[in-house]
Amino acid sequence: MLLLCCFRSIRAVIGLLVVVAVCGLF
């Protein structure tokens, strides 16, 4: 359960970084 929570938070952070990178490119 704790591992799943950590995985979701890490995925959320990666998604946010991808959005920031895409916005930075355009």
ChimeraX commands (.cxc) that place a marker at each C-alpha (Angstrom):
marker #1 position 0.00,0.00,0.00 radius 0.5
marker #1 position 2.79,2.39,0.96 radius 0.5
marker #1 position 4.75,1.37,-2.15 radius 0.5
marker #1 position 1.72,2.13,-4.33 radius 0.5
marker #1 position 1.36,5.56,-2.71 radius 0.5
marker #1 position 5.03,6.34,-3.34 radius 0.5
marker #1 position 4.73,5.14,-6.95 radius 0.5
marker #1 position 1.72,7.39,-7.55 radius 0.5
marker #1 position 3.46,10.44,-6.07 radius 0.5
marker #1 position 6.60,9.77,-8.13 radius 0.5
marker #1 position 4.47,9.39,-11.28 radius 0.5
marker #1 position 2.73,12.68,-10.48 radius 0.5
marker #1 position 6.09,14.46,-10.09 radius 0.5
marker #1 position 7.37,13.00,-13.39 radius 0.5
marker #1 position 4.18,14.07,-15.14 radius 0.5
marker #1 position 4.56,17.59,-13.74 radius 0.5
marker #1 position 8.18,17.76,-14.93 radius 0.5
marker #1 position 7.11,16.61,-18.41 radius 0.5
marker #1 position 4.45,19.35,-18.54 radius 0.5
marker #1 position 7.00,21.97,-17.44 radius 0.5
marker #1 position 9.50,20.71,-20.05 radius 0.5
marker #1 position 6.90,20.81,-22.85 radius 0.5
marker #1 position 5.76,24.31,-21.83 radius 0.5
marker #1 position 9.42,25.37,-21.75 radius 0.5
marker #1 position 10.00,24.05,-25.29 radius 0.5
marker #1 position 6.95,25.85,-26.68 radius 0.5
marker link #1:1,2 radius 0.2
marker link #1:2,3 radius 0.2
marker link #1:3,4 radius 0.2
marker link #1:4,5 radius 0.2
marker link #1:5,6 radius 0.2
marker link #1:6,7 radius 0.2
marker link #1:7,8 radius 0.2
marker link #1:8,9 radius 0.2
marker link #1:9,10 radius 0.2
marker link #1:10,11 radius 0.2
marker link #1:11,12 radius 0.2
marker link #1:12,13 radius 0.2
marker link #1:13,14 radius 0.2
marker link #1:14,15 radius 0.2
marker link #1:15,16 radius 0.2
marker link #1:16,17 radius 0.2
marker link #1:17,18 radius 0.2
marker link #1:18,19 radius 0.2
marker link #1:19,20 radius 0.2
marker link #1:20,21 radius 0.2
marker link #1:21,22 radius 0.2
marker link #1:22,23 radius 0.2
marker link #1:23,24 radius 0.2
marker link #1:24,25 radius 0.2
marker link #1:25,26 radius 0.2
view
